[in-house]
């Protein structure tokens, strides 16, 4: 395993042929962009990424994050980290790091800006290419446009339409192809080999990891007496950089990773002791749907993570709902994953503790948002469906709706049918979707329906 040395250190060949690292003054060291690997120098495999070599993973160091923070400080927003309204209901002081406030809506700007700044002039002219479900592509295209660097992005067919359009509006050449991010990466690496563009892995390039780690520095500086940080995990870049920054300064802080149960790639890597591929299913947290974590991210993060857990789709939907209702913010599924774990009661050891939760992205399609809210209401017991058999004589349906209204329940949708009902011909089956105040209100409605009607089907 090798370690990246940043501008704060220089590497010189010693007399016996080994590399010695000598600390240098800030600004006077060797810029490691001068020694970037090339796509055709280390491996003949057309899909090989020289920056992310499984046989020789790179483990970044704290100084890399420090240099990234210095380089991007004038161009990247320092996002607020404020006390959540959900602190009382969860029994812990939750501080929300609002990374969705970046210009392109996610933390990805940190690593993208730093990586582009580190490119040598020749590679800037050729441009860069990446594979991304959206947020890394957005950040790279936005900052590439500002720096005059051509950007090509390969996005999976399941990428949110809003993210695809925003990338194009930033001047990026967008190629929508591939079932998931793994396939997109292979396509992008093929193109990079043909065009000479630099491939930038959005969750595993060493400069990306260093850039993402600047969030950890801000957390330490802004929130005193931190007990734990709960971080969403996809490819592993955010947790690798952030955990390194925090643990280097405050080693006693607990670092917890959260990923969707439909793509537990980091959990699988921890069990195997190395990155391994896992099956990918569609998930509300599409930004975390990475079939295999980065080799550099894993090498950096593995010794720093204290706990890794997975969350259900229902809890991600509830987290999005709670953030809108209580915090007045719109966050995508990936950005809400860490909060979902807390709301699900999966971290009881954090009761009474001071906990930082990054809301790492806010780019969600309005159509997907609508579905998330409905899914969240249903999972929260506030959107319920019943099928009730009532009399088909005049007033039969009116009697049902009157009963529902008397309990203060709102009817969202109602439909009745006769043809497929296998009871007497004087009955009708009524399907009702209702909105209640919560589970107790729902139980009250169910009790009333059961008392009034002999045939009631829930769900």
Secondary structure, 3 states (H helix, E strand, C coil): CEECCCCCEEEEECCCCCEEEEECCCCCCCCHHHHCCCCCCCCCCCCCCCCCCHHHCEECCHHHHHHHHHHHCCCCCCCCEEECCCHHHHCCEEEEEEHHHCCCCECHHHHHHHHHHCCCHHHHHHCEEEECCCHHHHHHHHHHHHHCCCEEEEECCCCCHHHHHHHHHCCCEEEECCCCHHHHHHHHHHHHHHHCCEECCCCCCHHHHHHHCHHHHHHHHHCCCCCEEEEECCCCHHHHHHHHHHHHHCCCCEEEEEEEHHHCHHHHHHHHCCCCCCCCCCCCCHHHCCCCCCHHHHHHHCCCCCEEEEECHHHHHHHHHHHHHHHCCCCCHHHHHHHHHHHCCCCHHHCCCEEEEEECECCCCHHHHHHHHHHHHHHCCCEEEEEEEEECCCCHHHHHHHHHHHCCCEEEEEEEECCCCCCCCCEEEEEEEEECCCHHHHHHHHHHHHHHCCCEEEC
